Amino acid sequence: MNHRKALQMLWKGRCTITIWEEYVDPVTKRTKFREVVAVEDEPCKLSFETVSAASEHGEIASVGQVVKLFLAPEIEVPPGSKITVTQNGVTTDYANSGQPAIYTNHQEIILTLYEEWA
């Protein structure tokens, strides 16, 4: 078994990547947008990391959470995509927040909670 297959055996999540596509309405001839599924039921893994920022002036420290998605490196995730992830029986919609870090056996994408299409 190669390194990539061994790594992906640890991925217990599944994701669907949805993009916001522009199209011309054939009736009105106006440009509109619609959701289009680009990738469906792709194996993945979510990782959660707590990040705290301490203050030098004795103020209350802020605590945040970084959500990272691990995915096969050949999967294209356009900026602004909606990524629906189901892991451990929980389904959540996320948005990617920038360029992925692509490695030989996987890519890592920092996610934020999805609110609505921009």
N, C-alpha and C positions, 0 to 999 in steps of 0.2 A: 504494500500500500504506500502510495506516495504521500508527501507532506501535505499537499493540498486536500486530498481526500480525508486524511486523518483530521485536519483542522475543521473541515466542513461537517464531519460527523458530530461535532459538538454544537452545531447550529440547530436549534430546536424551533426557531421561528420560521414564518412564511410571510412574504411581503408581496404587495401589488403596487406598482408604480403607475400613477395616473398623471397625464400631462394636460395642460390647458391649451387646446388647439384652436387656431383661427381658421375660419372657413367663410365662404360667401353663401348666404342663404339664396337658394335658387329662385324663390318666389319674390322676395323683396330686393334682392341684389345687394343687400347690406352685409357688411362684415360682422360676423358674430363669433362667439367662442363656445366651445363645448369640451367636456371632459372626455379623454380618450385613454383607455388602458394601454400602456406601452409594454409593461411586463406584468405577468400574473403568476402567483403561487411560486415565487422564487425562494429557495432556502436562504435564511439569513439568521443573524443573531443580534439582539439588542444588548448593549452594555450601558450601565448607569454608573456615573461617578459623581460623588458629592464634592463640590468645590466651595471653599469658604475664603472670604477675604477679611483678614483681620485689620483693624484700624490702629494706627499709632497713637491716636488721641483718646483712647479709652471709650470710643463710641461702640455701639453695638455692631458686631461683625455680621456681614451678610453671608448667607448660605444659598448656594444655587446647585442645580443639578445639570450635568452634561450627559446627553443621551447620544450614544454612538451606535451606528448601524454597521455591521460587518456583512459584506456581500461579495459575490464572485467578481473578480476584476474586469471581466469582459462586459458586465451589465452597465449600460449607459443610463445615468440618472441626470437628466437635464436640470439646470438651476430652476428653482421654483416648483419642482414637481411635488405632488402629494404622494406620500408613501404610507400605505396602510399596512401595519405590522400586527400579526397575531403571534403571540408567544406566551406560553404557560396559560393558555385559555383566555388571555386578555387581548382585545383588539383595540388599537389606538391609531389615529391619523396623525402623521408628522409631516413637516416640510423640511427639505434639505436646506442647510444654511450656508452653502458655499461649495467650493471645489472639493471633491473627494481626494483622500490620500490613497493613491493606488500603489499596491505592492505586487510582488510576483504571484502570491497565492490568494490575495483578497484585497478589498478596498474598504476604507473606513470613511463614513460620512457622518458629520455632526448634524444632529436633527434638532428641530424645535417643534413644539406642539403646533399643529395645523390650525389656523383660524379661518381663513377664507382665501379665495384666489385674489391675487393682487391686481 
